[in-house]
C-alpha cells in the first residue's frame, strides 16, 4: 500500500543535508509518495511537521546541529528532539529523527549517511500495523 511520507530537512549545512537526504531516499520504497520541504534549521522542523500531520502517514526529520561555543547547541538539540517525540506520540505517526548532533564538521561529514537509519525506523514502524494483521490471520488459521 502506498504511504505518503513527508521529509522535512534543515539545510543550514547544505552538504550534510544533501547527504542525509540521499541516504534516506535510498531506503524508502519507490512505491511511496514522498514530498520534501526544506527549512532553515533544526528548530523549524517540528512546526513544519505539525502543520502537515493530517496530510501524511509518516515523516522524516533530517538536519544537523554542530556544537559551537555557546549553549545554543544544547537547547536546539533538546527542544527539537522533545518536540519530534511528542508529535509522534500524540499523532501516533512515525517520525524518524535524523537530526544528527555533532561536535564539529568532521563528525558531521562522517555521519551524513545517517538519514538512512531514520528512514529504516519509519519504514519499520509503518509496517508494524500490517505485521499484526498478518500475524492475527496466521493465528486464526491454526
DSSP file (Angstrom, degrees, kcal/mol; ACC not computed):
  #  RESIDUE AA STRUCTURE BP1 BP2  ACC     N-H-->O    O-->H-N    N-H-->O    O-->H-N    TCO  KAPPA ALPHA  PHI   PSI    X-CA   Y-CA   Z-CA
    1    1 A X              0   0    0      0, 0.0     2,-0.2     0, 0.0    30,-0.0   0.000 360.0 360.0 360.0 134.6    0.0    0.0    0.0
    2    2 A X        -     0   0    0     30,-0.1     2,-0.4    29,-0.0    30,-0.2  -0.451 360.0-160.8 -67.8 134.7    1.3    3.5   -0.9
    3    3 A X        -     0   0    0     -2,-0.2    30,-2.3     2,-0.0     2,-0.6  -0.906  15.8-130.0-115.2 147.0    2.2    5.6    2.0
    4    4 A X  E     -a   33   0A   0     -2,-0.4    53,-2.6    28,-0.2    54,-1.5  -0.870  29.8-174.4 -97.5 120.0    2.6    9.4    2.0
    5    5 A X  E     -ab  34  58A   0     28,-3.1    30,-2.2    -2,-0.6     2,-0.5  -0.958  12.3-156.9-121.6 129.3    5.9   10.4    3.6
    6    6 A X  E     -ab  35  59A   0     52,-2.3    54,-2.4    -2,-0.5     2,-0.6  -0.910   4.4-160.5-105.1 127.1    7.0   14.0    4.3
    7    7 A X  E     -ab  36  60A   0     28,-3.1    30,-2.9    -2,-0.5     2,-0.6  -0.935   4.2-167.6-105.2 120.8   10.7   14.7    4.6
    8    8 A X  E     -ab  37  61A   0     52,-3.1    54,-2.9    -2,-0.6     2,-0.5  -0.945  12.2-173.7-109.2 119.9   11.5   17.9    6.4
    9    9 A X  E     -ab  38  62A   0     28,-2.6    30,-2.5    -2,-0.6     2,-0.6  -0.952  22.4-144.7-125.0 126.8   15.1   18.8    6.0
   10   10 A X  E     -a   39   0A   0     52,-2.9     3,-0.4    -2,-0.5    30,-0.2  -0.771  14.4-170.2 -84.2 119.4   17.1   21.6    7.6
   11   11 A X        +     0   0    0     28,-2.3     3,-0.4    -2,-0.6    30,-0.1  -0.015  47.5 119.8-105.9  32.5   19.6   22.8    5.0
   12   12 A X  S    S+     0   0    0      1,-0.3     2,-0.8    27,-0.2    -1,-0.2   0.913  87.9  37.9 -58.0 -43.3   21.7   25.1    7.2
   13   13 A X  S  > S-     0   0    0     -3,-0.4     4,-2.9     1,-0.2    -1,-0.3  -0.840  84.4-170.9-106.7  90.3   24.6   22.8    6.4
   14   14 A X  H  > S+     0   0    0     -2,-0.8     4,-2.8    -3,-0.4     5,-0.2   0.859  79.0  49.9 -55.9 -46.5   23.8   22.1    2.7
   15   15 A X  H  > S+     0   0    0      2,-0.2     4,-1.7     1,-0.2    -1,-0.2   0.911 115.1  44.2 -61.2 -43.5   26.4   19.4    2.1
   16   16 A X  H  > S+     0   0    0     -3,-0.3     4,-2.5     2,-0.2    -2,-0.2   0.926 113.0  51.6 -67.4 -44.6   25.4   17.5    5.2
   17   17 A X  H  X S+     0   0    0     -4,-2.9     4,-2.6     1,-0.2    -2,-0.2   0.909 108.1  52.0 -58.6 -43.9   21.7   17.9    4.5
   18   18 A X  H  X S+     0   0    0     -4,-2.8     4,-2.7    -5,-0.2    -1,-0.2   0.898 110.1  48.9 -60.7 -41.1   22.2   16.6    0.9
   19   19 A X  H  X S+     0   0    0     -4,-1.7     4,-2.2     2,-0.2    -2,-0.2   0.909 111.3  49.1 -65.3 -42.7   23.9   13.5    2.3
   20   20 A X  H  X S+     0   0    0     -4,-2.5     4,-1.8     2,-0.2    -2,-0.2   0.921 113.9  46.6 -61.5 -44.4   21.2   12.9    4.8
   21   21 A X  H  X S+     0   0    0     -4,-2.6     4,-2.5    -5,-0.2    -2,-0.2   0.939 111.7  49.4 -65.5 -47.9   18.5   13.2    2.2
   22   22 A X  H  X S+     0   0    0     -4,-2.7     4,-1.2     1,-0.2    -1,-0.2   0.907 111.7  49.1 -59.6 -42.6   20.3   11.0   -0.4
   23   23 A X  H  X S+     0   0    0     -4,-2.2     4,-0.5    89,-0.3    -1,-0.2   0.878 112.2  48.2 -67.7 -35.4   20.8    8.2    2.1
   24   24 A X  H >X S+     0   0    0     -4,-1.8     4,-1.6     1,-0.2     3,-1.2   0.895 106.7  55.8 -71.0 -39.0   17.2    8.3    3.3
   25   25 A X  H 3< S+     0   0    0     -4,-2.5    -1,-0.2     1,-0.3    -2,-0.2   0.771  99.6  61.5 -66.2 -24.4   15.8    8.2   -0.2
   26   26 A X  H 3< S+     0   0    0     -4,-1.2    -1,-0.3    -5,-0.2    -2,-0.2   0.757 108.7  43.7 -69.2 -23.7   17.8    5.0   -0.9
   27   27 A X  H << S+     0   0    0     -3,-1.2     2,-0.3    -4,-0.5    -2,-0.2   0.823  90.9  88.3 -92.5 -35.9   15.8    3.3    1.8
   28   28 A X  S  < S-     0   0    0     -4,-1.6    92,-0.1     1,-0.1     6,-0.0  -0.499  88.1-111.3 -71.7 124.2   12.2    4.4    1.3
   29   29 A X    >   -     0   0    0     -2,-0.3     3,-1.7     1,-0.1    -1,-0.1  -0.263  21.2-125.6 -56.3 140.0   10.5    2.1   -1.2
   30   30 A X  T 3  S+     0   0    0      1,-0.3    -1,-0.1    -4,-0.1     4,-0.1   0.715 102.5  72.5 -62.2 -23.5    9.8    3.8   -4.5
   31   31 A X  T 3  S+     0   0    0      2,-0.1    -1,-0.3   -30,-0.0     2,-0.1   0.716  81.9  91.1 -67.8 -18.7    6.1    3.0   -4.4
   32   32 A X  S <  S-     0   0    0     -3,-1.7     2,-0.6   -30,-0.2   -28,-0.2  -0.396  82.2-118.7 -77.6 154.2    5.6    5.6   -1.6
   33   33 A X  E     -a    4   0A   0    -30,-2.3   -28,-3.1    -2,-0.1     2,-0.4  -0.837  35.7-168.6 -92.1 123.0    4.6    9.2   -2.3
   34   34 A X  E     -a    5   0A   0     -2,-0.6     2,-0.4   -30,-0.2   -28,-0.2  -0.942  12.7-175.7-120.9 132.2    7.4   11.5   -1.0
   35   35 A X  E     -a    6   0A   0    -30,-2.2   -28,-3.1    -2,-0.4     2,-0.5  -0.966  11.7-153.4-121.2 144.1    7.4   15.2   -0.5
   36   36 A X  E     -a    7   0A   0     -2,-0.4     2,-0.5   -30,-0.2   -28,-0.2  -0.969   9.4-174.4-120.4 128.7   10.4   17.2    0.6
   37   37 A X  E     -a    8   0A   0    -30,-2.9   -28,-2.6    -2,-0.5     2,-0.4  -0.988  13.7-148.6-120.6 128.5   10.2   20.5    2.5
   38   38 A X  E     -a    9   0A   0     -2,-0.5     2,-0.3   -30,-0.2   -28,-0.2  -0.794  16.1-177.6 -96.9 138.2   13.3   22.5    3.2
   39   39 A X  E     -a   10   0A   0    -30,-2.5   -28,-2.3    -2,-0.4   -27,-0.2  -0.891  35.5-114.1-128.4 160.8   13.6   24.6    6.3
   40   40 A X  S    S-     0   0    0     -2,-0.3     2,-0.3   -30,-0.2   -28,-0.2   0.862  87.0  -6.0 -67.0 -36.3   16.4   26.9    7.5
   41   41 A X  S >  S-     0   0    0    -30,-0.1     3,-1.2   -31,-0.1     4,-0.4  -0.921  75.0 -90.9-152.4 175.0   17.4   25.0   10.7
   42   42 A X  G >> S+     0   0    0     -2,-0.3     3,-1.2     1,-0.3     4,-0.6   0.798 115.5  66.6 -61.9 -30.6   16.5   22.1   13.0
   43   43 A X  G 34 S+     0   0    0      1,-0.3     4,-0.5     2,-0.2    -1,-0.3   0.799  99.4  51.8 -62.0 -29.4   14.4   24.3   15.2
   44   44 A X  G <> S+     0   0    0     -3,-1.2     4,-1.5     1,-0.2    -1,-0.3   0.539  88.9  83.0 -86.7  -7.4   11.9   24.8   12.3
   45   45 A X  H <> S+     0   0    0     -3,-1.2     4,-2.3    -4,-0.4     5,-0.2   0.952  87.4  49.2 -64.9 -51.6   11.4   21.0   11.7
   46   46 A X  H  X S+     0   0    0     -4,-0.6     4,-2.8     1,-0.2    -1,-0.2   0.902 111.2  48.6 -59.4 -41.6    8.8   20.2   14.4
   47   47 A X  H  > S+     0   0    0     -4,-0.5     4,-2.0     1,-0.2    -1,-0.2   0.875 110.7  51.8 -67.2 -34.1    6.5   23.1   13.5
   48   48 A X  H  X S+     0   0    0     -4,-1.5     4,-0.6     2,-0.2    -1,-0.2   0.912 111.8  46.1 -67.0 -41.8    6.6   22.1    9.8
   49   49 A X  H >< S+     0   0    0     -4,-2.3     3,-1.3     1,-0.2     4,-0.4   0.933 110.5  54.4 -63.1 -45.2    5.8   18.5   10.7
   50   50 A X  H >< S+     0   0    0     -4,-2.8     3,-1.0     1,-0.3     4,-0.3   0.877 104.3  53.9 -57.0 -40.9    3.0   19.7   12.9
   51   51 A X  H 3< S+     0   0    0     -4,-2.0    -1,-0.3     1,-0.2    -2,-0.2   0.696 116.3  39.6 -67.0 -18.3    1.4   21.8   10.2
   52   52 A X  T XX S+     0   0    0     -3,-1.3     3,-1.3    -4,-0.6     4,-0.9   0.241  77.6 114.2-116.2  11.1    1.3   18.7    7.9
   53   53 A X  T <4 S+     0   0    0     -3,-1.0     3,-0.5    -4,-0.4    -1,-0.1   0.841  79.3  47.4 -56.1 -38.7    0.3   16.0   10.4
   54   54 A X  T 34 S+     0   0    0     -4,-0.3    -1,-0.3     1,-0.2    -2,-0.1   0.661 107.9  56.6 -79.7 -14.2   -3.1   15.2    8.8
   55   55 A X  T <4 S+     0   0    0     -3,-1.3     2,-0.3    -4,-0.0    -1,-0.2   0.652 104.5  49.1 -91.9 -16.3   -1.7   15.1    5.2
   56   56 A X     <  -     0   0    0     -4,-0.9   -51,-0.2    -3,-0.5     3,-0.1  -0.867  60.0-144.9-130.6 157.5    0.9   12.3    5.7
   57   57 A X  S    S+     0   0    0    -53,-2.6    37,-0.5    -2,-0.3     2,-0.3   0.736  86.2   3.3 -87.6 -26.7    1.3    8.8    7.1
   58   58 A X  E     -b    5   0A   0    -54,-1.5   -52,-2.3    35,-0.1     2,-0.3  -0.968  63.9-147.5-157.3 165.4    4.9    9.3    8.3
   59   59 A X  E     -bc   6  95A   0     35,-2.2    37,-2.8    -2,-0.3     2,-0.4  -0.964   5.8-152.4-141.3 152.5    7.7   11.8    8.5
   60   60 A X  E     -bc   7  96A   0    -54,-2.4   -52,-3.1    -2,-0.3     2,-0.6  -0.999   9.7-159.1-124.4 129.1   11.5   12.1    8.4
   61   61 A X  E     +bc   8  97A   0     35,-3.1    37,-3.1    -2,-0.4     2,-0.4  -0.939  20.1 178.1-106.0 115.2   13.2   14.9   10.2
   62   62 A X  E     +bc   9  98A   0    -54,-2.9   -52,-2.9    -2,-0.6     2,-0.3  -0.952  19.4 100.7-123.8 137.9   16.7   15.5    8.8
   63   63 A X  E     - c   0  99A   0     35,-1.6    37,-2.6    -2,-0.4     2,-0.4  -0.978  50.6-109.5 173.4-175.4   19.3   18.0    9.7
   64   64 A X  E     - c   0 100A   0     -2,-0.3     2,-0.5    35,-0.2   -22,-0.3  -0.997  13.0-167.8-144.7 134.5   22.5   18.7   11.5
   65   65 A X  E     - c   0 101A   0     35,-2.6    37,-2.7    -2,-0.4     2,-0.5  -0.992  13.4-162.8-122.0 123.2   23.3   20.7   14.7
   66   66 A X  E     - c   0 102A   0     -2,-0.5    37,-0.2    35,-0.2     2,-0.1  -0.908  24.8-112.3-111.4 132.5   27.0   21.4   15.3
   67   67 A X        +     0   0    0     35,-2.7     2,-0.1    -2,-0.5     4,-0.1  -0.358  39.4 177.4 -64.6 132.1   28.3   22.4   18.7
   68   68 A X        -     0   0    0      2,-0.5    -1,-0.1    -2,-0.1     0, 0.0  -0.151  49.1 -76.4-110.9-150.1   29.6   25.9   18.9
   69   69 A X  S    S+     0   0    0     -2,-0.1     2,-0.3     4,-0.0    -2,-0.1   0.320 107.5  63.2-100.1   7.8   31.0   27.9   21.8
   70   70 A X  S >  S-     0   0    0      1,-0.0     3,-0.8     0, 0.0    -2,-0.5  -0.789  93.2-105.3-123.8 169.8   27.6   28.7   23.3
   71   71 A X  T >> S+     0   0    0     -2,-0.3     4,-1.9     1,-0.2     3,-0.6   0.470  93.0 102.5 -73.2   0.2   24.9   26.6   24.9
   72   72 A X  H 3> S+     0   0    0      1,-0.3     4,-2.8     2,-0.2     5,-0.3   0.867  74.8  58.6 -51.2 -42.0   22.7   27.1   21.8
   73   73 A X  H <> S+     0   0    0     -3,-0.8     4,-2.4     1,-0.2    -1,-0.3   0.911 106.3  47.6 -53.1 -48.0   23.6   23.6   20.5
   74   74 A X  H <> S+     0   0    0     -3,-0.6     4,-2.2    -4,-0.2     5,-0.2   0.910 113.2  47.5 -64.5 -43.2   22.2   22.0   23.7
   75   75 A X  H  X S+     0   0    0     -4,-1.9     4,-2.7     2,-0.2     5,-0.3   0.949 114.9  43.9 -64.2 -49.7   19.0   24.0   23.5
   76   76 A X  H  X S+     0   0    0     -4,-2.8     4,-2.0     1,-0.2     5,-0.3   0.917 114.9  49.1 -64.8 -43.8   18.3   23.3   19.8
   77   77 A X  H  X S+     0   0    0     -4,-2.4     4,-2.0    -5,-0.3    -1,-0.2   0.936 115.7  43.0 -60.5 -47.4   19.2   19.6   20.1
   78   78 A X  H  X S+     0   0    0     -4,-2.2     4,-2.8    -5,-0.2     5,-0.2   0.938 115.4  45.3 -68.8 -48.5   17.0   19.0   23.1
   79   79 A X  H  X S+     0   0    0     -4,-2.7     4,-2.4    -5,-0.2     5,-0.2   0.877 113.7  50.6 -67.6 -35.0   13.9   21.0   22.1
   80   80 A X  H  X S+     0   0    0     -4,-2.0     4,-2.4    -5,-0.3    -1,-0.2   0.944 113.3  45.0 -65.1 -46.8   13.9   19.6   18.6
   81   81 A X  H  X S+     0   0    0     -4,-2.0     4,-2.3    -5,-0.3    -2,-0.2   0.928 114.8  48.0 -62.4 -46.1   14.2   16.0   19.9
   82   82 A X  H  X S+     0   0    0     -4,-2.8     4,-2.4     1,-0.2    -1,-0.2   0.915 112.8  48.2 -61.7 -43.6   11.5   16.6   22.5
   83   83 A X  H  X S+     0   0    0     -4,-2.4     4,-2.6    -5,-0.2    -1,-0.2   0.906 111.3  49.8 -65.7 -41.6    9.1   18.2   20.1
   84   84 A X  H  X S+     0   0    0     -4,-2.4     4,-2.2    -5,-0.2    -1,-0.2   0.921 112.1  47.8 -63.2 -44.1    9.5   15.4   17.5
   85   85 A X  H  X S+     0   0    0     -4,-2.3     4,-2.5     2,-0.2     5,-0.2   0.921 112.3  49.1 -63.3 -43.9    8.9   12.7   20.1
   86   86 A X  H  X S+     0   0    0     -4,-2.4     4,-2.9     1,-0.2     5,-0.3   0.924 111.2  49.6 -62.4 -44.6    5.8   14.5   21.4
   87   87 A X  H  X S+     0   0    0     -4,-2.6     4,-2.3     1,-0.2     6,-0.3   0.914 112.0  48.9 -59.7 -43.0    4.4   14.9   17.9
   88   88 A X  H  X>S+     0   0    0     -4,-2.2     4,-1.4    -5,-0.2     5,-1.0   0.927 115.4  42.5 -64.4 -46.3    5.0   11.3   17.1
   89   89 A X  H  <5S+     0   0    0     -4,-2.5    -2,-0.2     2,-0.2    -1,-0.2   0.938 116.6  46.8 -67.5 -46.8    3.4   10.0   20.3
   90   90 A X  H  <5S+     0   0    0     -4,-2.9    -2,-0.2    -5,-0.2    -1,-0.2   0.874 121.1  37.1 -64.7 -37.7    0.4   12.4   20.1
   91   91 A X  H  <5S-     0   0    0     -4,-2.3    -1,-0.2    -5,-0.3    -2,-0.2   0.636  98.9-134.6 -88.4 -14.7   -0.3   11.8   16.4
   92   92 A X  T  <5 +     0   0    0     -4,-1.4     2,-0.4     1,-0.3    -3,-0.2   0.844  65.6 124.6  59.0  35.4    0.5    8.1   16.6
   93   93 A X      < -     0   0    0     -5,-1.0    -1,-0.3    -6,-0.3     2,-0.2  -0.965  67.2-106.9-123.8 141.8    2.5    8.5   13.4
   94   94 A X        -     0   0    0    -37,-0.5   -35,-2.2    -2,-0.4     2,-0.4  -0.454  31.0-175.5 -72.0 136.1    6.2    7.6   12.9
   95   95 A X  E     -c   59   0A   0    -37,-0.2     2,-0.5    -2,-0.2   -35,-0.2  -0.952  17.3-145.3-129.0 111.1    8.7   10.4   12.7
   96   96 A X  E     -c   60   0A   0    -37,-2.8   -35,-3.1    -2,-0.4     2,-1.2  -0.652  11.9-142.5 -77.7 121.9   12.2    9.3   12.0
   97   97 A X  E     +c   61   0A   0     -2,-0.5   -35,-0.1   -37,-0.2    -1,-0.1  -0.725  35.4 158.2 -90.6  98.0   14.6   11.6   13.9
   98   98 A X  E     +c   62   0A   0    -37,-3.1   -35,-1.6    -2,-1.2     2,-0.9  -0.108  27.3 127.0-109.0  33.1   17.6   12.0   11.5
   99   99 A X  E     -c   63   0A   0    -37,-0.3     2,-0.3   -35,-0.1   -35,-0.2  -0.819  49.7-153.3 -90.0 108.4   18.8   15.2   13.1
  100  100 A X  E     -c   64   0A   0    -37,-2.6   -35,-2.6    -2,-0.9     2,-0.5  -0.601   5.0-152.8 -85.6 143.7   22.4   14.5   13.8
  101  101 A X  E     +c   65   0A   0     -2,-0.3     2,-0.3   -37,-0.2   -35,-0.2  -0.972  21.9 175.6-117.6 124.8   24.2   16.3   16.6
  102  102 A X  E     -c   66   0A   0    -37,-2.7   -35,-2.7    -2,-0.5     3,-0.1  -0.904  38.9-138.7-132.9 154.4   28.0   16.7   16.1
  103  103 A X  S    S-     0   0    0     -2,-0.3     2,-0.3   -37,-0.2    -1,-0.1   0.710  88.8  -2.4 -82.8 -21.7   30.9   18.3   17.9
  104  104 A X  S  > S-     0   0    0      1,-0.1     4,-1.8   -38,-0.0     3,-0.2  -0.966  78.3 -93.8-160.4 171.9   32.4   19.5   14.7
  105  105 A X  H  > S+     0   0    0     -2,-0.3     4,-2.5     1,-0.2     5,-0.2   0.826 117.9  61.4 -65.0 -32.5   32.1   19.5   10.9
  106  106 A X  H  > S+     0   0    0      1,-0.2     4,-1.6     2,-0.2    -1,-0.2   0.929 106.1  46.2 -60.5 -44.4   34.4   16.5   10.6
  107  107 A X  H  > S+     0   0    0     -3,-0.2     4,-1.8     1,-0.2    -1,-0.2   0.913 110.7  53.6 -62.3 -42.5   32.0   14.4   12.6
  108  108 A X  H  X S+     0   0    0     -4,-1.8     4,-0.5     1,-0.2    -2,-0.2   0.907 106.3  51.8 -60.5 -43.1   29.1   15.7   10.6
  109  109 A X  H >< S+     0   0    0     -4,-2.5     3,-0.6     1,-0.2    -1,-0.2   0.877 110.4  48.7 -62.8 -37.5   30.7   14.7    7.3
  110  110 A X  H 3< S+     0   0    0     -4,-1.6     3,-0.4     1,-0.2    -1,-0.2   0.829 116.3  43.6 -69.5 -31.8   31.2   11.1    8.6
  111  111 A X  H >< S+     0   0    0     -4,-1.8     3,-2.1     1,-0.2    -1,-0.2   0.335  77.3 107.1 -98.1   7.0   27.6   10.9    9.8
  112  112 A X  T << S+     0   0    0     -3,-0.6     3,-0.4    -4,-0.5   -89,-0.3   0.544  73.3  62.9 -70.3  -3.0   25.8   12.4    6.8
  113  113 A X  T >  S+     0   0    0     -3,-0.4     3,-1.4     1,-0.2     4,-0.3   0.321  72.1  99.7 -96.4   7.8   24.5    9.0    5.8
  114  114 A X  T X>  +     0   0    0     -3,-2.1     4,-1.4     1,-0.3     3,-0.7   0.596  58.3  83.9 -70.9 -10.5   22.6    8.6    9.0
  115  115 A X  H 3> S+     0   0    0     -3,-0.4     4,-2.1     1,-0.2    -1,-0.3   0.832  82.9  62.8 -58.8 -30.4   19.4    9.6    7.2
  116  116 A X  H <> S+     0   0    0     -3,-1.4     4,-2.5     1,-0.2    -1,-0.2   0.874  98.9  53.0 -62.3 -38.3   19.1    6.0    6.1
  117  117 A X  H <> S+     0   0    0     -3,-0.7     4,-2.0    -4,-0.3    -1,-0.2   0.899 108.9  48.8 -66.4 -39.8   18.7    4.9    9.7
  118  118 A X  H  X S+     0   0    0     -4,-1.4     4,-2.0     2,-0.2    -1,-0.2   0.903 111.8  50.0 -64.9 -40.3   15.9    7.3   10.3
  119  119 A X  H  X S+     0   0    0     -4,-2.1     4,-2.5     1,-0.2    -2,-0.2   0.907 108.6  52.0 -64.6 -42.1   14.2    6.1    7.1
  120  120 A X  H  X S+     0   0    0     -4,-2.5     4,-2.3     1,-0.2    -1,-0.2   0.898 108.4  52.0 -60.7 -40.2   14.6    2.5    8.2
  121  121 A X  H  X S+     0   0    0     -4,-2.0     4,-2.2     2,-0.2    -1,-0.2   0.918 110.5  47.2 -63.1 -43.8   13.0    3.3   11.6
  122  122 A X  H  X S+     0   0    0     -4,-2.0     4,-2.7     2,-0.2    -2,-0.2   0.933 112.2  48.9 -64.1 -46.3   10.0    4.9    9.9
  123  123 A X  H  X S+     0   0    0     -4,-2.5     4,-1.7     1,-0.2    -1,-0.2   0.893 110.8  52.4 -61.1 -39.5    9.5    2.0    7.4
  124  124 A X  H  X S+     0   0    0     -4,-2.3     4,-0.7    -5,-0.2    -1,-0.2   0.925 111.5  44.7 -62.0 -46.0    9.7   -0.4   10.4
  125  125 A X  H >X S+     0   0    0     -4,-2.2     3,-0.8     1,-0.2     4,-0.6   0.898 110.8  54.5 -68.4 -39.7    7.0    1.4   12.3
  126  126 A X  H 3X S+     0   0    0     -4,-2.7     4,-0.5     1,-0.2     3,-0.4   0.866 108.5  49.7 -60.2 -34.9    4.8    1.8    9.3
  127  127 A X  H 3X S+     0   0    0     -4,-1.7     4,-2.3    -5,-0.2    -1,-0.2   0.614  89.6  82.6 -82.3 -11.5    5.0   -2.0    8.7
  128  128 A X  H <X S+     0   0    0     -3,-0.8     4,-2.1    -4,-0.7    -1,-0.2   0.915  88.7  52.7 -58.2 -44.3    4.1   -2.9   12.3
  129  129 A X  H  X S+     0   0    0     -4,-0.6     4,-1.7    -3,-0.4    -1,-0.2   0.919 112.1  44.6 -59.5 -45.0    0.4   -2.5   11.7
  130  130 A X  H  X S+     0   0    0     -4,-0.5     4,-2.5     1,-0.2    -1,-0.2   0.852 108.9  57.7 -69.4 -33.6    0.4   -4.8    8.7
  131  131 A X  H  X S+     0   0    0     -4,-2.3     4,-2.3     1,-0.2    -1,-0.2   0.892 106.1  49.7 -62.1 -39.3    2.6   -7.3   10.6
  132  132 A X  H  X S+     0   0    0     -4,-2.1     4,-2.6     2,-0.2    -1,-0.2   0.891 110.3  50.0 -67.0 -39.6    0.0   -7.5   13.3
  133  133 A X  H  X S+     0   0    0     -4,-1.7     4,-2.0     2,-0.2    -2,-0.2   0.929 112.8  46.1 -64.6 -45.1   -2.8   -8.1   10.8
  134  134 A X  H  X S+     0   0    0     -4,-2.5     4,-1.9     1,-0.2    -2,-0.2   0.893 112.9  51.0 -64.1 -38.9   -0.8  -10.9    9.1
  135  135 A X  H  X S+     0   0    0     -4,-2.3     4,-2.1    -5,-0.2    -2,-0.2   0.915 109.0  50.1 -65.2 -43.2    0.1  -12.4   12.5
  136  136 A X  H  X S+     0   0    0     -4,-2.6     4,-2.0     1,-0.2    -1,-0.2   0.868 109.0  52.1 -66.4 -35.3   -3.6  -12.4   13.6
  137  137 A X  H  X S+     0   0    0     -4,-2.0     4,-1.5     2,-0.2    -1,-0.2   0.906 108.9  51.0 -63.6 -41.1   -4.6  -14.1   10.3
  138  138 A X  H  X S+     0   0    0     -4,-1.9     4,-0.9     1,-0.2    -2,-0.2   0.894 108.5  51.1 -64.4 -39.9   -2.0  -16.8   10.9
  139  139 A X  H >< S+     0   0    0     -4,-2.1     3,-0.7     1,-0.2    -1,-0.2   0.898 107.4  53.7 -63.5 -40.6   -3.3  -17.4   14.4
  140  140 A X  H 3< S+     0   0    0     -4,-2.0    -1,-0.2     1,-0.2    -2,-0.2   0.825 104.6  55.7 -64.2 -30.7   -6.8  -17.8   13.1
  141  141 A X  H 3<        0   0    0     -4,-1.5    -1,-0.2     1,-0.2    -2,-0.2   0.740 360.0 360.0 -73.4 -22.0   -5.6  -20.4   10.6
  142  142 A X    <<        0   0    0     -4,-0.9    -1,-0.2    -3,-0.7    -2,-0.2   0.498 360.0 360.0 -75.4 360.0   -4.2  -22.5   13.5
